[in-house]
Amino acid sequence: MLVAMRAELPVRTRLRLVGEGMEVPLVTGGSSRYVNLDFAASAPPLVEVARAVDEMARWYSSVHRGAGWKSQVATAAYEGAREAICRFLGTRPDDAVLFTRNTTDSANLLSASLPEGTAVIAFAVEHHANMLPWRRHRVTYLPIPAEPAGVLPALEEALRSTGGATLVAMTGASNVTGELWPVREAAELAHQHEARLFVDAAQLAPHVAIDMLAWDVDYLALSGHKLYAPYGAGVLVGRPDWLADQAPYLRGGGAVDFVTLNDVYWTGLPDRQEAGSPNTIGAVALGVACETLDGVGMGRLEAAEHELYAYARDRLSRLDGVTMYSLWPPDHPRLGILTFNVAGLHHSLVAAALSAEHGVALRHGCFCAHPLVMQLLRADEGLIVHQLALGDKSSVPGAVRMSLGVGTTEADIDTAVGAIATIAADGPRWTYRQDRHSGEYEPHPDPRPLPALPFRLSGAAIHHFGESS
């Protein structure tokens, strides 16, 4: 059955997600259909992925080194997932495909593999996962251009001033505003200056067809939890030389050919950078997600999302008191992400009321992209740092984000926009209080009981207030 998963999948026009149609309790009484508009943070698994995980659990065993039949099958499934990812991303024949935990892990692995003295160039737009790992090297952060036409000239000027090994780290699409960045053109420009390009495709991969060979991208990372395979696996894909030249980022069993008490003989890729027992089930889940999306066609999914985004933007733009944020003009290509604030209401309060009173799930905060959000909001960073030093997050600015995915419908958007309109006009109907230490608002009181599930649930994980608060 596992082998059959690698065969051609039939073309689909509608993908199904686990948990569709779920009812959630409301603080005002009763329940409502759960409206998930938080795909940019994490996406639920595709039904095909969940089925594959259930089947793989029956066959789970050690990979690469087990003599048992289940180990042989598990190894075939693990490597089959690697093949599926290669096809999904359009990789070069010699690209290394390394399983990691997520995009953050991938960026840290690549950072640890850069040649000594490598310079890194990035724009201030980046997610922290594509910002913080490079700080072990010499990093230049470029200001965010006011117009998309300013990206490549700013990058070229920076490349002219660097010498030696250089890496350009660029997002494929902003997780805050959804704008697409000129990946193909940046790769061409980087290569003209003998530099390489790393693309954070965590947001890009679930929405846009990627072709690493055609784009000539050197390195690319993505996360399964954003690609409808939330089982703890991600990948780093790219040119093998830097990844093979350095000692492994993670050191342990499986990364070696031989070990003595004084020496280590590291093995080749991919095992060299995949030490320890791998997340076989997570890798298989990611491979099945890639094949399932391929079966539909990423171009078809992109076109459908573009129509939904235009619909959602039009509806949100008509609401009084709602301000939407973007870097560049509305006609610039972008994903289905809309970030906004409601006048006079804290972003956490808006998100809490949408969830507790309407069953609508949106993200709020700074989305792990503090420099970008501070620029969009024109916030005073010095004041924020001062408040944080006092242990007070209550005034940290942020926004609310609506993000679309394969399960999104016009009905979802109608429900969300209607709820936002109600909150913008009349405010929340329930009472809420804010935790000064977390900055989060939550319903008080909250009469909703946690569901009865076959595993332990911690009430402290969702209720931030202690007895002394």
PAGU-131800 format. One record per atom (N, C-alpha, C, O): z, y, x. Coordinates in pm, whole numbers, plus 50000, padded with zeros to 5 digits. Example, Ala and Ser with C-alpha at 12.3 -4.5 7.8 and 13.67 -1.06 7.14 Angstrom:
residues 2
507804943151319
507804955051230
507804967051320
508464966851424
507084977551285
507144989451367
507875000351290
508045011451341
end
This chain:
residues 469
500004987950082
500005000050000
500005012650086
499365022550050
500735012350200
500765023850288
499395026550348
499005038150365
498675015950380
497345017950436
496435024850336
495605033150374
496585021450207
495735027550104
495935042650094
495035049750051
497115047450135
497395061850127
496475069850220
496285081850200
495915063150321
495075070150416
493615070450372
492795077050435
493305063550264
491935063650214
491625076850146
492515085050125
490365078850111
489955090950042
490695092049909
490775082449833
491215103749882
491915106049757
490965112149655
490095120049692
491115108749529
490225114449427
490455129349412
491575134149429
489405136549380
489505151049358
490355153549233
490155147149130
491285162949243
492145166449130
491935181149096
491555189149181
492175184248973
492115198348933
493505203748906
493685215848891
494505194948898
495865199548868
496845191048946
496915178848926
497585197149033
498605190149110
499925190349034
500245200248968
500675179649045
501955178748978
503075178549080
502955172349186
504165185549047
505315186449135
506505179349073
506655178948951
507335173749158
508575167449111
509465178249048
509635189049105
510035175348933
510955184648869
510305194148772
510985202848717
509005192848748
508345201748651
508965199848512
509265188648471
509135210848443
509695210348308
511195209048301
511745207248192
511875209948414
513335208748415
513985220048338
513555231548346
515025216748262
515825226648191
517075229748273
517695220748329
517445242548281
518645246748353
519545254648259
519055261448169
520855253948280
521775261248192
521745276348218
521485280648330
522015284048114
522105298648124
523545302848101
524275296448026
523955313748165
525335318448148
525585323348006
526715323647959
524525327147939
524655332247802
524705321147698
524825323747578
524615308747744
524635297347653
523275290947640
522255297747653
523245278047615
521985271047602
521325268847736
521965269447841
520035266147731
519295263247853
517885269047842
517465273547736
517195268747953
515835274047959
515025265848058
515565259948150
513725265648037
512865259048135
512955266448268
512875278748274
513115258748375
513245264648509
511895269948554
510915262448560
511835282748584
510595289148630
510735291748779
511435300948822
510055283548857
510165284349003
509075293649057
507885290349053
509495305249106
508575314649171
509115318049310
509145329649351
509545307549379
510115309049513
509455299349611
510125293749697
508155297349597
507445287749681
507395292049827
507295283449915
507455304949854
507375309549993
508595305350074
508535304850196
509705302550006
510905297950076
510845282950099
510875278350213
510755275349992
510625260749999
509935256049872
510175261249763
509095246149887
508345240849773
508815226849740
509105219049831
508905223349612
509275209749575
508185200049616
507055204149641
508495187249624
507475177649666
506425175149560
506695175549440
505225172649607
504185167549519
504595153749468
505305146449538
504165150149348
504485137049293
503995125949387
504685116049408
502785127849443
502255117749536
503135116249659
503305105249710
503685127349706
504545126949824
505845119449793
506285110949871
506445122449679
507685115649641
507465100649626
508315092649667
506335096749569
506035082549556
505865076049693
506335064849715
505205082949784
505005077549918
506345075849990
506555066050061
507245085449971
508555084550033
509325072449980
509955065250056
509275070449849
509955058749792
509395045749849
510145036549881
508075045149863
507465032949918
507775031450067
508035020450114
507755042550140
508015042050283
509445037750310
509715031350412
510365040950221
511765036950239
511875021650244
512735016350314
511015014750171
511035000150173
510564994750308
510994984050350
509695002150374
509104997750500
509735004350622
509305002250735
510765012350598
511325019950710
511855010750819
512555001050791
511495013950942
511985006651058
511685015151180
511075025851168
512085010451298
511815018051420
510315018451447
509595009051414
509855029251507
508435030751537
508195029551687
509055032851768
507005024751721
506485023951857
507125012851942
506445007352029
508385009551919
509025000052009
509544987651937
510144979052001
509334986551808
509834975051734
508804963851727
507614966451704
509244951451747
508334939951740
508184934651597
507224927651568
509124938051509
509084933051373
507914938651295
507384949251327
507524931151189
506374935351110
506614948851043
505694957051036
507834951250994
508104964150932
507964975351035
507514986351001
508344972851159
508154982851263
506674985451289
506274996751314
505874974851282
504434976651301
503854985351189
503034994151214
504274982551067
503784990450953
504285004850963
503525014250940
505575006550997
506125020151009
505395028051117
505135039951099
505065021551228
504325028351335
502945032451287
502475043451317
502285023551213
500955026851159
501025038551063
500145047051061
502095038950981
502255050050887
502535063050960
502005073550923
503365062551063
503715074451141
502485080251208
502255092351204
501685071651270
500485076451338
499395080151236
498575088951262
499395073351121
498465077351015
498725091350967
497795098750935
500005095150961
500345108850922
499805118851023
499345129650986
499865115251150
499345124151254
497835126051235
497315137151252
497155115251201
495705116151177
495395125051056
494455132951058
496195123550949
495965131550829
496145146450858
495405154750807
497145149750941
497395163750976
496255169251059
495845180651041
495715161051151
494565165451231
493395169251141
492745179451163
493135161051041
492025163950951
492305176550869
491425184850851
493515177850821
493875189250737
493725202450813
493335212550754
494035202350943
494015214551022
492735216451100
492545226851163
491845206651099
490595207951173
490825209351322
490295218551384
491605200451379
491995201751519
490865197751614
489895191451574
491025201551740
490135196951847
490475182451881
491595178051856
489545175051937
489815160951967
490985158652061
491675148552049
491215167852152
492285165652251
493575173052218
494495173152300
493675179252100
494895186452065
496075176852054
495945165652006
497225181552100
498465174152079
498995177451940
498975189051898
499455167351870
500085169151739
501495163751750
501705151651758
502465172851751
503865169251776
504685171251650
504665182051591
505395161051609
506275162251494
507565169151535
508195165651635
507945179151456
509165186851480
509955187251349
509615180251253
510985195351346
511745196951222
511095206951128
511115205151006
510515217651185
509975228651105
509275238351198
509145235751318
508825249551145
508135259551226
509055265451332
508625267851445
510305267851297
511265273151394
511395263851513
511355268351628
511545251051487
511645241151593
510375240951676
510435239951799
509225241951611
507955241851682
507825253651777
507395252051891
508195265451730
508095277451815
509035276451934
508685280452045
510225271051911
511165269352022
510655259052123
510845260752243
510025248452074
509445238552164
508365244852251
508355242852373
507465252352188
506405258752266
506975268952362
506525269952476
507965276452318
508585286452407
509165279852531
509055285252641
509785268252513
510375261152626
509305255152718
509605251252830
508065254452669
506985248252746
506075258352815
505175254452890
506305271252792
505435281252853
505625281453005
506745279553053
504565283653079
504695284953226
505635296353262
505725306353191
506325294753371
507255305153415
506525318353435
505445318853494
507125328953384
506515342153396
505555345753285
504945356353289
505415337153186
504505340153075
504965352452998
506145354052968
504015361252968
504285372852884
503895369452740
502915362452717
504675374352644
504425371952503
504205385352433
504935394952455
503185385752348
502875397652269
502965394052122
502385384052079
503685401952045
503815399551901
503935412951830
504355422851889
503575413051702
503775424951620
505145424151553
505705413351535
505675435651517
507025436351458
507075430751317
508135430951254
505965425751266
505885420251131
506485406251122
506705401251012
506745399951235
506975385551237
508275381051171
509285388151172
508215369051115
509405361651072
510245358751195
509705357351305
511555357851179
512425355351293
512045342651368
512285341751488
511465332751298
511055320451364
509945322751464
509775314851557
509185333551448
508115336951541
508455349651617
507565356751665
509725352451628
510185364151702
511275360251803
511155363151922
512315353751755
513465350851841
513185340451949
513705342052060
512405329851925
512195319952031
511565325652157
511785320352266
510775336252145
510055341652261
510935350552347
510505354652455
512135353552303
512965362952378
513525357252507
514185364352584
513275344452532
513625339052663
512555342752765
512685339552884
511495349352719
510415353952807
510305369152798
511115375752732
509325374652866
509075389052860
508225391852737
507055387952731
508815398652637
508145400652509
507815415352488
508625424152517
506625417752438
506215431152394
506005430652243
505165423152194
506765438752169
506595439752024
505735451851993
506085463152030
504635449651925
503735460551890
504095465951752
504435458251663
504015479151733
504265484851600
503305479151497
502175475351530
503745478551372
502895473451265
501855484151231
502225495251194
500575481051242
499545491151214
499575495651068
499835487650978
499305508251047
499275513650911
498075508550833
498105508450710
497025504450903
495815499050841
495445486050911
495705484651030
494855476650840
494475464050904
493505465851019
493475457851112
492695476551013
491735479051120
492425482351252
491785482151358
493705485451247
494415488751370
494985476951445
495495478651556
494925464951388
495545453251452
494875449851584
495555449051687
493585447851583
492895443251703
492875453651814
493075449951930
492645466551786
492725476351894
494105476751960
494205477952082
495165475851881
496515475951939
496735463552024
497345464352131
496245452151977
496395439752053
495595440352183
496065435952288
494385445752176
493565446652298
494215455552402
494215452352520
494755466652359
495425475752453
496595468752521
496815470552641
497365460952445
498495453752503
498015442952600
498625441052705
496945436052565
496425425452653
495925431052785
496035424452888
495395442852784
494895448952907
496015451853007
495775452653128
497235453452956
498345457153044
499155445253092
500125446953165
498775433253052
499505421253096
498715414253204
497495415553214
499435406653285
498795398653388
499395384853390
500545382953351
498635375053436
499135361453440
499075354853303
498365359453214
499845344153288
499845336753162
500375345753049
501415352153064
499645345952938
500025354352825
499825346652695
498825339652678
500775348052606
500685342052474
500795352852369
501715360952373
499855353152275
499945361752158
500525353352045
499985342752012
501615358051986
502255350951874
502005358951747
502435370451736
501305352851651
500885360251531
501075351751407
500775339751407
501555358051302
501625351151174
500235349951114
499365358451136
500025339151037
498775338050964
498795346450838
497765351650795
499995347650779
500175355650657
501625359850651
502525351950679
501865372350614
503235377350606
503985370450494
503495369250382
505195365950525
506015359650421
506695370050333
507335366350234
506565382850366
507165393550287
506155399850193
506445402350076
504955402550244
503955409650165
502735401250131
501925405050046
502575389750198
501465380950169
500165384550238
499195376950227
500095395750308
498835399650371
498405389750478
499225385050557
497105386650481
496545377950583
496285386050710
495885397650705
496525379550823
496295385850953
495045380151017
494695368650990
494355387751103
493045383651156
493165373251267
493005376451385
493455361151229
493725350451325
492505347251411
492605346851533
491355345051347
490145341451422
489785352251524
489475349351640
489815364751478
489465375951567
490485377551679
490125380751792
491765375151649
492805376251751
492635365451857
492865367851975
492235353551815
491995342751912
490855346452006
490965344652127
489775351651951
488635355552034
489025366452133
488655365952250
489795376252085
490225387152171
491175382052281
491045386052397
492095373452244
493025367952343
492275360452452
492595361852570
491285352652414
490545344852513
489715353652605
489495350252721
489255364952554
488525374252640
489405379352754
488915383152860
490715379352730
491665383952832
492435372252893
493505374252953
491895360152879
492485347952936
493915345652886
494755340352958
494165349552763
495445346952697
495245336152591
494125332052563
496355331652534
496315321452429
496975326852303
497775336252307
496625320552189
497155324952060
497955313751995
497485302451982
499175317251953
500005308551870
500045314351730
500295326251713
499795305951628
499795310451490
500945303951414
501055291651409
501795312251357
502805307551262
502105305851128
501815315551058
501825293251093
501085290250971
501975285050860
501485278750766
503275287650870
504195282650768
503805287450629
503835279750534
503425300150617
502985305550488
501505302950464
501095300950349
500715302950567
499275301850553
498835288050505
498015286950414
499395277550565
498895263950544
498925259450398
497995252450357
499935262950317
499905258250178
498895265250089
498715261349974
498225275650140
497415284150053
495965285750098
495105288750015
495685283950226
494365287150281
493875275450366
494665269350439
492595272250358
492015261950443
492035266450589
491585277450621
492565257950676
492685261150818
491695252650896
491515240850868
491055258850995
490115251751082
490395256051226
489815265751275
491275248751293
491665252751429
490485252551524
490385261151612
489595243051507
488435242251596
487535254351578
487135260651677
487195257651454
486305269051429
486965282251465
486315291251517
488265283351438
488975295651470
489325296751618
489625307551668
489275285451688
489625284751831
491065289251856
491355295951955
491945285251765
493375287951782
493965278251884
493665266351880
494785283351974
495345274752079
496515266452030
496605254552061
497425272751953
498605265751902
498865270251758
498595281651720
499395260851681
499685263851541
500885255451498
501025243851538
501745261451415
502915254351364
503005256051213
502595266251158
503545245751148
503795246551004
504995238050969
505465229851049
505505240150847
506695233150798
506355225150674
505675230050583
506825212650669
506605204350552
507265209650427
506745207850317
508415216350442
509145220850324
508435232150251
508785235250137
507455238350314
506635248350244
505305242350199
504555248650124
505015230250243
503745223650215
503935211850120
503215201950127
504915213050031
505165203149925
505585189549980
505345179149919
506235189950098
506775177750159
508125180850223
508255180250345
509135184150141
510415188750195
511325177350241
512385174850183
510885170450346
511655159050396
511985160450544
512165150450615
512045172950591
512575175450725
511605174450839
512035173050954
510305175050812
509325174150921
508435186550923
508125192350819
508035190351043
507025200551065
506165195951180
506345184851231
505225204251223
504385200451337
504095212551424
504055223951378
503895209551552
503295218951646
502015212351695
502025201051743
500915219551681
499605214251716
498965223551817
499045235751801
498325218051921
497635226852012
497265220552144
497375208452163
496825228852234
496325224552364
497435217152440
498575221652441
497095205852503
498145197252559
498695201452694
499785196952732
497985209852770
498375211752910
499775217752927
500585212153000
500065228952860
501385234952876
502475225652824
503555224852882
502195218552716
503185209652656
503455197452744
504525191552737
502465193752826
502625182052913
503115185753051
503645177153122
502965198253091
503315202253228
504815204553246
505325202853357
505515208253140
506935211353151
507775199153115
507315190153045
509015199053165
509945188653122
510165189952971
510055200952918
510475179052902
510605179652756
511635189652710
512675191652774
511335196052596
512275205152530
513505197452483
514635202152496
513265185552428
514345176752383
514285164252471
513245157752479
515405160852536
515395150152634
516195138252583
517325139752537
515605126452592
516305114552546
515375102652540
514305102752601
515795092452467
515025080252457
513655082452397
513475090652307
512675074952449
511305075952399
510465085952472
509235085352464
511075095452545
510325105752617
510055101852762
509525109752839
510425089752799
510365085752940
509575072852957
509405064952864
509085071153081
508545058253122
509595050053194
509645037753182
510465057153270
511505049953345
512585059953387
512315071553415
513825054953390
514965063253429
515805055753530
516125043953511
516175062553638
517175057353732
518375066653727
518365076553653
519385063753802
520545072453804
520245085853870
521015095353856
519135086753941
518825099154012
517515105553968
517305117453993
516645098153903
515325103253869
514945100053724
515475090753663
514015108053672
513445105653540
511925106453554
511395115753615
511245096653499
509795096553497
509355098653353
509315089353273
509015111253322
508655114753186
507335108553148
506445107153232
507195104753022
505965098952973
505005109852928
505315121752940
503845106052878
502855115752834
503045119652688
503935114752620
502175128652642
502205133152504
501615122452412
500765114652454
502055122052288
503045130652221
504495126452243
505415134252217
504715113852294
506085108852307
506945117752395
508155118852373
506345124152493
507085132652586
507865143552513
508965147252555
507315148452403
507955159352328
508495154652193
508725162852104
508705141552177
509245136252052
510385126552082
510405115352031
511325130852164
512435122252205
513305118352086
513415125651988
513925106652097
514815101951993
514055094851882
512825094651880
514805089251790
514185082651675
513555093251585
514255102451542
512285092251556
511605102951481
511935102351333
512435092351282
511645113351266
511775114051120
510505107951060
509595115151018
510465094751058
509265087751013
508935090950868
507775093550834
509935090850783
509695093550641
509205107850622
508295110250542
509785117350694
509325131150685
507895132850732
507125140350673
507535125850840
506165126550891
505175120850791
504135126750765
505515109150733
504635103150632
504485112450512
503385114150460
505585118450468
505535127750356
504575139250385
503775143150300
504675144750507
503805155950543
502345151550548
501455158950504
502085139650601
500725134650605
500145132750466
498985136150442
500935127250375
500465125150237
500215138550168
499245139950093
501075148450193
500845161750136
499515167450183
498755173050104
499225166050312
497965171150365
496775164150301
495785170550265
496855150850286
495745143450225
495585146950077
494465147850026
496705148950008
496625152249866
495995165949845
495155167749757
496415175649925
495825189049915
494355188749954
493535195749894
494015180650054
492615179050091
491805173249975
490655176949953
492435164249900
491755158049788
491385167849679
490395166049609
492175178149665
491875188749569
490865198649626
489945202949558
491075201949753
490245212149817
490995225149828
491315231449727
491285229449950
492065241549969
491325253849917
491955263449872
490015253749923
489255265049869
489465266649720
489555277849670
489525255449649
489765255949505
491165261149476
491345269249385
492145256749552
493515261449531
493635276249563
494335283649494
492965280549669
493005294649707
492425303549599
492965314049567
491295299149541
490655307149435
491545308149312
491655318749251
492175296949274
493045297149157
494245306149180
494665313449090
494815305749301
495965314149330
495585328849331
496375337349288
494405331949379
493965345949382
493935351749241
494335363149220
493455343849145
493415348549007
494835350548952
495095360448883
495735341248982
497105342548935
497795354548999
498545361748933
497525356749128
498125368249196
497675381349131
498485390249107
496375382449104
495865394649042
496515396848905
496835408148868
496695386048831
497335386948700
498785391648714
499235400548641
499515385548808
500915389148827
501065403448877
501955410748832
500205407548968
500295421149021
500025431448911
500705441648903
499025428648829
498705437848721
499885439248625
500215450348583
500525428248589
501635428648496
502845435748557
503495443848490
503165432548684
504305439148748
504085454048764
505005462048746
502855457948798
502575472048824
502725480748700
502835492948712
502745474748583
502875482148458
504325484648418
504595491848321
505265478748492
506675479948454
507275492948507
507115496248625
507955500348420
508665512248463
509865508248550
510565498548520
510075515848656
511235513548741
511055502748845
511995499848920
509885496748854
509615486148952
508725491749063
507655497149036
509175490449187
508405494749303
507995482549384
508835474549423
506685481049408
506175469949488
505885474549630
505555486249654
506015465149725
505875468649867
504705460849928
504495449149899
503965467750013
502925461450091
502675469650216
503045481450222
502055463550314
501725470650437
500405477950424
500255489450466
499445470950365
498075475750365
497535477050223
498195472550129
496365483150205
495835485650070
495725472849987
495595461950043
495775474149855
495765462349766
494545453549779
494605441749746
493415459049826
492195450949835
492155442349960
491215434549978
493175443450048
493205434950166
493545420650124
494415418750039
492885410450181
493165396450144
494635392850165
495245396750264
495185385350070
496595381950077
496865369449995
496045365049914
498055363850018
498535352349941
499225357049813
499355368949788
499655347349734
500335350349609
501795353849628
502675346549584
502055364949695
503415369849721
503505384249673
502675392649711
504505387249590
504745400849543
506215404249566
507105397449515
506455414649643
507815418849677
508085432449614
507255441449621
509255433749554
509525445849474
511015448449465
511835440149505
511355460049413
512715463649376
512715469949238
511715475249191
513875469249174
514075475549044
514985487549066
516065486249123
514555499049021
515285511549045
516725510648996
516995506348883
517645514649082
519055515449045
519805502349048
520995502149016
519165491349084
519825478349086
519685471649223
518615471649282
520785466149271
520775458949398
519855446749386
519805440249282
519135443849493
518175432749490
518865419549457
518285411249386
520075417449507
520785404949476
521185404249330
521175393549270
521545415549272
521915415749131
520705412449043
520835405048945
519555417749077
518345414649001
518045399649006
517785393448904
518085394049126
517785379849141
518815371249069
518455361249005
520085375049078
521135367349011
520965367648860
521135357348794
520645379348804
520465380448660
519225372848613
519245366648507
518145373248691
516955365748655
517255350848646
516775343948556
518035346048739
518375331748740
519365328248630
519125319248550
520485335548626
521585331748537
521255333948390
521695326248304
520475344348359
520215347748220
518845343148169
518635342248048
517915340448262
516545337448219
515985324548280
514905320148239
516685318348375
516185306148437
515005308448530
514235299248555
514865320648582
513755324148670
514255324848814
515195332148843
513645317148903
514065316549043
513135324649131
511965321149148
513655335549186
512945343649285
513825344949408
515025342349402
513255348949517
514005351149640
514415365749649
513775374449590
515465368449722
515835382449748
516415383449887
516795373349947
516485395649940
517045397950072
516015403950164
515185412050122
516075399850291
515125404950391
514175394150439
513335396750525
514285382050386
513295371450406
513105367650553
511995364250595
514175368350631
514115364950775
513045373150847
512385368150938
512895385550805
511925394550869
512515408650866
511925417850811
513685410150927
514435422750916
513655435050962
513615444850888
513035434951081
512315447051121
511245451451022
511085463350995
510515441750967
509465445150869
510075450950742
509605461250693
511085444450688
511675449250562
512325462850582
512245471450494
512975465050696
513575478150721
512505489050724
512745500250679
511335485750777
510245495550779
509725498150638
509495509650600
509545487650560
509045489350425
509985497650339
509545505750257
511295495650360
512295502650280
512725515950341
513485523550280
512245518750462
512645530750535
514175531550547
514785541850520
514755520450588
516205519350595
516745524450728
516025525050828
518015527950728
518705532750847
519345520850916
520405516050874
518715515851023
519215503951091
520585506451154
521435497451155
520795518351205
522075521451268
523235520151171
524285514751205
523045525151049
524085524250947
524345509650910
525495505650890
523285501850900
523445487750865
524235480350972
525145472650941
523895482751098
524615476151208
526085479951206
526955471551230
526385492551177
527775497051169
528525489651059
529655485451079
527895488150942
528545481150831
528735466350863
529765460550827
527765460250929
527895446250965
529045444051062
529745433951056
529245453651152
530345452651248
531695452651177
532675447451230
531745458451057
532975458750978
533075446650886
534015445650806
532115437450896
532125425650811
531675428250669
532005420650578
530925439050648
530525443050514
529005442250501
528275449850566
528525433050418
527085431550394
526675437050258
525525435350216
527605443450189
527335447250050
526225457550036
525595458249931
525985465350140
524965475850129
523715472950210
522855481650225
523605460850263
522405457450338
521205457650242
521215450650141
520185465650273
519065466750180
518195454250182
518275446150274
517395452950082
516495441550071
515595443449951
515505454449896
514935432849911
514005433449799
514005419949729
514675410549772
513245419149623
513075406749546
511645402049564
510715410149562
511465389049583
510135383749612
509725373049510
510455363449486
508565374949451
507945364849366
506845358249447
505955365049498
506885344949458
505865337949535
505315326249455
506065318649394
503985324949458
503285315349375
502955302649452
502875302749575
502765291749379
502385279149440
501515271149347
501055276249245
501285258449381
500345250349303
500875247449162
500095244149073
502175248749141
502705246249009
502785258348920
503175257348804
502395270048972
502555282548897
501505283748787
500335280248806
501935288948671
501035291248559
501185305648511
502115312748550
500255309948426
500365323248366
501625324248280
502225334848270
502005313148219
503225313248138
504455316048225
505375322948182
504465310548346
505565313448438
505635328348470
506705334448468
504495334148498
504435348348531
504855356748411
505585366548426
504395352948292
504775360348172
506285360148152
506905370248120
506875348448171
508335347148155
509065355948255
509995363148220
508635355148381
509305362848486
509145377848464
510125385348472
507945382348435
507705396748416
508465401748294
509015412748295
508505393748188
509275397748071
510755399248103
511405408548055
511285390048184
512695390848222
512955402948311
513965409748295
512045405548404
512205417248491
512165430048408
512935439348432
511265430648311
511165442448225
512465444648149
512915456048135
513075433948098
514335435148026
515435440348115
516205449248076
515525434948236
516575439248330
516335453648374
517285461448385
515065457148399
514755470948441
515105480948332
515565492048362
514905477248206
515135486448095
516605487048054
517125497948027
517265475548048
518615474947990
519695470248086
520885470548053
519305465848206
520285460448299
520665446248262
520225441148159
521475439748345
521925426148314
522765425848187
523445435548154
522715414648115
523525412847995
524895406848027
525825408247948
525025400248140
526265393548180
526995402248280
526475412448326
528195398248314
528955405348417
528815398048550
528795385748556
528725405948657
528515400548791
529455407648886
529895418948861
529765401048995
530495407849101
529915404149236
529305393649253
530135413049331
529525411649462
530565407849566
531655413549570
530225398249649
531075394449761
530735403549879
529605403549928
531695411249924
531445420850032
531005413850160
530205419450236
531505401750185
531215394950312
529835388650313
529205387850418
529355384350199
528005378350193
526965388250141
525775386750166
527425398550067
526505407950004
525895402849876
525115409849812
526255390549836
525615384149721
526335387449590
527565388049583
525535389349486
526055390249350
525985376349286
525065368649311
526985373449202
526925361249123
527645363448991
528495372348980
527305355548890
527925357448759
529435355348766
529935346548835
530155363848692
531615362448685
532085366548544
532005378248507
532555356748468
532705342548505
531365335348497
530395340548442
531345323248554
530145314948547
530505301948476
531105293048537
530145300748349
530545288948272
529655276748294
529905266148236
528635277848375
527685266748390
528275255748478
528625258348593
528375243748427
528885232748510
527775227348600
526595227548563
528155222648717
527195215848802
526785202748737
527585196748665
525565198148761
525135185548698
525855173648759
526335174148872
525915162948684
526485150348732
525405142848808
524445137848749
525545142148939
524545135849025
525205124949110
526425125149128
524435115549160
525025104249235
525335107549381
525215098949468
525735119849406
526165123949540
527075136049524
527095142449419
527815138949628
528825149549623
528175163349618
527225165949692
528685171949532
528275185849525
529465194649556
530555192549503
529265204449643
530345213549680
530255226249598
529275233649606
531275228849520
531305241249443
531355253449532
530885264149494
531945251949652
532055263249744
530695267749793
530525279149836
529705258849788
528385262349838
527685272449749
526805279649796
528045273149621
527375282549531
528295293649483
527825303849434
529605291749498
530555302149459
531185307849586
531995301249651
530815320049619
531215326049745
532605332049742
533165335149847
533185333849623
534435340949612
535615331449625
535685321049559
536535335249711
537775327549723
538875333749639
538645343349566
540075328249651
541205333049572
541565347549606
542055355049522
541315351149734
541755364449776
540695375149759
540945386849788
539515371549713
538445381449703
538615390349581
537795399249559
end
